[in-house]
Amino acid sequence: MKQQDIQHLYWRAGFGATPNQLKNLSAMDKHQVVDALFQNSSSSTPLEIDTTEIERFTVKSVYKDKSKRREFVKISNQKLKVLNTFWVNRMVTTEALLREKMTLFWANHFVCRGNNIFYVQQYNNTLRNHALGNFGDFVKAISKEATMLKYLNNKQNRKRKPNENFARELMELFTLGEGHYTEEDIKESAKAFTGYSHNFEGEFVLRKFQHDYDFKTFFGHTGRYDGDDIIDMILEQKQCARFICRKIYSYFVNDIINENRVEELATVFYKDYNIKSLMRHLFMSDWFYSEKNIGSKIKSPIDFLVGMIRTVPVEFEKPQDVIKIQKLLGQILLNPPNVAGWKGGKSWIDSNTIMLRLKLPSIILANAKISIKEKGDFEDSFETYYSKKKKNKFVTTAIDWETFETACSSFSFDDLKQQLVIPELSEGTATYVKTLSQNSKRNFCVQLMSLPEYQMC
């Protein structure tokens, strides 16, 4: 398998191949490389943080005592930041690259946000557990998650006063896409999810006296349907497979959609809604490695940050600074902007973020400092903002150059360029790269990561 193809696969199915991975995989054929990717992600390891500090709270203390409730929320929000940094570290260090990349993908599909660390951590692990499983089981599990029930107001969905929020988003954003259902379908399916709730521990509970057991008419069929029945009926529509495969194609292949390829994927997916089979078909397809797809996508902020740290191991003195960088780049894990999630693509880049992206490698890896201010607090250019660093805090890192240099000991400077930069360099950039000093692989690495082409994968 060609090195460029391996890099392409590992950027789309993970967060880039490390030098050691490239060495080990270069002698394998495509079947072996793809098989290894799936084998390493065959099991799910929960992401868990220490919550002993907050486990002392009870139902009574949180719901009856306002001061206790405020204290619970305050500590919980602090723990959410810890979970954020743990997730970043998991993506940097994991061998289960595909599972973590799929978890990141599904987090921007089944979009959800909450302030209860127990529920959010449970939700994140539900995404991880089902990331390569059966899509139908996945949707049913999501419909019963405490954080989702709260986020889309399904806890308020009762027999005598149905709340349609979850039913609407289930079809519009999670399974079918806008225009493939009627308002009546929304109203009737909402009744099927009445009584869906959870206990204090985040376990699903069906409030039987709040559930509507009467007949509902959905997609032209009538029965005493519950939520799982509605999901099964949605899955019978091939449009569901098309909708998911269209998002898969956009995320993993190209922002410019090839409808024929989407239909090919949908046909595979519709057979049994097996996510693993779908992704294997995608990664084994020759067209996935087409020249027009390689280096065609702008890295998301998380891809950009995680990929950089996977190449050159970095430890942040203050884990909180990892979140500050996410804020500046425009993507904060566990904190999506709205129920539709991040738009991705060209929306990742604006006048502020492009300046930060081009400077971040040298800031982190060369002098290990960056002036930090929350993105929403400034509108001037990054150059203007960066000049104010004396007034702001700094990010300080410890860089493990030894690991990088050991891994790249057999690499030439040209090898290093081919490993780090996926798309073909423009004539101007290629000329510029020839002028770069090649007396240090450290400096050369930083300079390559500062190229506009490094923003692409």
N, C-alpha and C positions, 0 to 999 in steps of 0.2 A: 504494500500500500504506500502510495506516495506521501512524502512528509507533509505537503500542503493539504492533502486530503485528511490526514490524521489531525492536523491543526484545526482544520475546518470543523471536523466532527467534534473535537474536544471543546471548541469554543461554543458550538451550538448545543451540544449535549452536556456541557459542563462549563468550566470557567478557564479554559485554556489548558494545554498540555505543558507540564513542567519539562525541563531539559532531560531529567531522568526518564520520564514517561516516553518522550520522543525516542530516546535511545532504545528503550525496551520494545516499543511498538513498531519501530521502523522495519524490523525483519518479518513482521506478521502480514498475512493477507487480510482482506477486508472482513471476511467472516470471523477470523480470530480476534481482530481488533474490536469489532462490534460485540462479539460474544463476551469478551473480557469486560466491556463497559457494562453490560447487563448483569454479568455475574457479580461484579463488585457492588451492584445496587440491588441484589436479589432480596436482601432483608432490610428492614427498617429499624433504626436505632432511635428511640425517642430523644428529643432535645429537652433537657430538664435543667432548671436552675434551682438553687437553694431557696426554698420558700418557708423555712421554719419560722422566720421572723413574723410571718403573717398568718400562720396556721392557728394561732391562738384565738382568732376572731370566730364568733359563732353567729348563727342566724339572728339570734336575739340582739346581740351587741351591735350588729351592723344595721339592722332594720329598725331597731327601737331607740337607739342612741345616736343622735346626729353627730356628736363629737367623735364617737367611735367610727361612724361611717366615713367621716372626713379623714380620719387617721388611716383607715383601711385603704381608701382611694389614694391617698398620698403615698403610702408605702407600695401599693400595687403599681402605681405609675413609675416609681423608681425601679421596681422589679422588671417592668416591661422594657426599660432601657437596658437592663442587664440581659434580658432574653434577646434583645436586638443584637447586642455585641456577641453573645454566644452563637447566634445563628450565623453571623458573619464569619466567626472563627471556624464554625463547622464547615462552611463552604470553602474556606481556605485550606483546611487540613484533611477533609474527608477523602476516603477512597471511593465512597458511594456518590460519585459526581452526578450521575444521571438522576438519581433519586432526589438529590438536593436541587438540581436545576429544575426538575419537574415540580418540586415543592414550591419553588419560586414562581414558576409559571402558573400553577393552580392558585397561588395566593393572589394573583392578579386576575384570576378568572372568577373564583368564588370569593369575591372581595368582601372583606369583613374587618371590623375594627371594634375594639372594646377596651375597657379600663380595669377589667378584673384579670389579674395575672393567671389565676388558675384556669379560667375559661379560655383565655387567649393561648396559653401554652397548650392546653388540650386541643384547641382548634388547629394550631400549627402542626401538632403531631398527627391529627386526623388527616390533614393534607399530605403529610409525609407517608403515612401508612397506606393510603389509597392511591398515591401518586402514579403507580404503575399497575394498578389493579383493575377491577371491573368498574366502568363508569357509572352504571346503574346503582351499584352498591355505594359508590362514592356520593352520588347526589342524595341518596336516601340518608346517608350518614350526616351529610352537611345540613339537611333539613331538620335534623334533631340536635344540632350542636347549640349549646347554651349561648355562645357569643352571637351566632347567626340569628337565633330566636329573638335575642334582644335587639340586635342591630337593625333588623328589618321588621321590628314591631310585631312579630308573630306571637309573642307572649300576650299581646292585647287582642289576639284573634279568637273571638268567642262566638258561640252559636247564635246568640241574639244580636251580636254586633260584629260581623266579620270584618277583619282588617285585610286588605288586599295587597299590602306591600310585598310580602314574600312571594305570593303567587304570581304577581306581575314580574318581579325580577327573576324568578325561577325560569320563566319562559323567555323573557326579553334578553337577559344577560347570561343566564347559566346553561340554557339548553337549545332554544329554537331561534332566537333573534327576532327583532321587531318585525311585525307584519305577518307572522305565521300563527296567529291565534286571534280570537275575538275578545271584546270586552266582556262578553257573556262567559267565555271560557275562563277568564280571570275570576269573575264573581263566583262561578260554580266551583272552581278548583280551590278558591280561598276557603270555602266551607269545609273542604276535605282536610284542611290543615288546622281547623279550629281545635282548641284544647291542647295544642302542642306547647309544652312548657318544660321546665327543668327544676330540679331541687337546688339547694344551696351548694352542693358539691359539684354541680354542673352536669348531673346525670339526667337523661331525658325522662320526662314524665308526661303521660297523656292524662289531662284533666277531663275525666269521662263526662262530668256534668256540663262541661263547656264545649264538648265535641258534638258536631252535627252528624247524627247517624241517619238522617233522611236521605232520600234519593237526590243525586246530582246528575246533571247532564253535561258531559264534557266531550268535546270533539265528536258530537253527534251520538254519543253512547250514554245510556242512563244506568245508574246503579248506586248502591250505597258505598261510595268510594271513600277511602281514607287517603292520606298523603302519599303513601307508597303506591297505591293504585294509580293515582294521577301521574306519578313519575314513570311508572311502567307504560302508561298510555302515551306519554310524551316520547319515550324511547322507541315506540313503534313507528314514529315518524322518521323517515330517512333524513328529513331536514335537520333533525337533532345531530346526526352524525356529520352532516355537511357543515353545520354551524361550528361544531367543535374542531373539525379538521381544517376549516378555514382559519381559525385562530391558531391552530398548531402550525399550519403552513406559514402564516405571517410571522410567528414568533421564532420558529426554528429554521425556516428556509429563506423567505424573502418577503419584504413588505409589499412588493408588487405581486399580486395574487395571480397564479396560473389556475384558472378554473378547472381545466382538464385534470391537473394534478390533484386538486382538492377533491374532485369527484372520484379519482382513483383511490385516494386515502379513505374517503367516506364509504366506499364499497367494502374496503377491508374492515373498517371500524364497525359498520352496521351489522356485520355477521354476528358478533358477540359482545361488542363494546369493550373489548379487551385493550386497555391502554398500552400494555407492554407489546402486544402484537402489532398495534398501530405504529409505535415508535420504531420497532425493529424493521418493519416494512419501509419506513421512511429512511432510516439510516443505511439500509441495504440497497436502496434505489440508486441507480447510476446518476439519475438527474439531480439528486441531492448534492452531488459533487460537481455539478455543472459550473463552468467558469463564471456564469452570470450570477450564481448564488454565493460564490466564495468572496468574502470581504465586502458583502453588499449591505450589511446591517450596522447601524450605529450601536455601539455597546451601551447597554443600560448603565446607570451610575454604579449599580451593584456589580455588574459584570466587570466594569472598568476597574473598580477598587479591588475586588477580590482577585481578579486576574493579575493585577500588578503585584499584590502581596504573595500570590502563589509563586510568582517568578522570583521575587526577592523577598524573603521572609522579613516581616516588619512587626514589631511589638509596640503598641501605643502605650505611653506611660500612663495616660488616663483613658480608660475604655470609653468614657463619655465623648472623647474627641472623635471617635469613629462615627458617632451619631451626628456630630456637628458637621463633619465632612459630607455625610449623606444629605443633610439639610442644604448645604451649599450646592451640591450636585443635583438636587431635586428629586431624590427618592429615599424616603425613610421607611425602612422595613417595619412592618406591623402598623403603619400609619398611612394607609392609602388616602388620596385626596377626596374620593367619593366612591359611591357604590360601583361606578364604572371602572375604577382603578386608574392606573397610569396609561396614557395614550401610547407611549413608546415612540419608536421611529424618530422622525425629525424633531419631535417635541422635546427630546432630551437635550437639545442644543439651543441655547440662546446667547446673547452677547456676554452674559455673566458666566454661564457654565462653560462655554468654550474656552474662555481665558483661564478659568480654574483648571479645566481638564489638561490644557497644554502645559500649565505650570506645575501641576500637582506632583508629577514624578520627580522633578528636580527639587521641589520644596520638601517632599518627604524623604527622598533617597539621597539628596546632595547635602542639604543643611538641616534636614529633619525638623523644620519649623514652618508653620503656616499661621497667618493671622486668621482668627476665627470670628465670624459674626453671622448670626442667623440670616439665611437668604432673604427672608421676608422683611428684614430690617434695612436693606439697602437696595437702591436701584441704580447707583452709579456703576461705571465699568469696574471690572475686577482690578484693573491697573490702579484706578483711583482708590478703590477700597483697600488694596494690598499696601498702598503707601501709608495707610493709617495704622499699620501694625503695632506701633508703639502704644496705641491707646487700647489695644485689644489683647486677648489672651493668646497663648501659643499652643500649638500641638507639638509634642516632643515624642520622638520615636527612637527605638533601638533597632538597628538594621543588621541583619545576619548576612553580611556579604560573604563570609566564609563558605556558607552552604551554597550560595549562588555560584561562587567561583569554583568550588569543587565539582558541582554539577556541570559547569560549562568548561571544565578544564580541557576537554578534547575539542571544543568548539572553536572554529575560526571566527573572525569578526563577521564574515559573510554568513556563516552558519547562524550566528546570533541574530543577524538581521532577518534571515529567513524564518527563524523561530518566532520572533516578536511581532513582525509586521506581516499581516495576512494578505491584504490587497496589493496589487501591483503598484509600485511607486510611480507617481507622475514624473514627467521629465525633469521638472524643476526640483522636486524632492530628491530624485535619484542623484542629480548633480550636487545638491546640498549634502547628501549623505557621504559622498566621496570626499568632501572637504572636512568631515568630522575627524577629530583626533582618534587614532586607534592605538594609543599607548596604554589604555586601561579599559578592560571589559566593563568595569563598573560604570565609568563615565559614558562609554558607548551605549550601554544598556539604558541609562537615564536619558540620553539624547534620542535614542530610538523611540522610547516611550513618550517623548515629548512631541513626536511628529503627528500631524493631523491624521495620517493613515493609521496610526495606532488606535484611533478612536473607532475604527471599523473592525468587524469580525465576520 
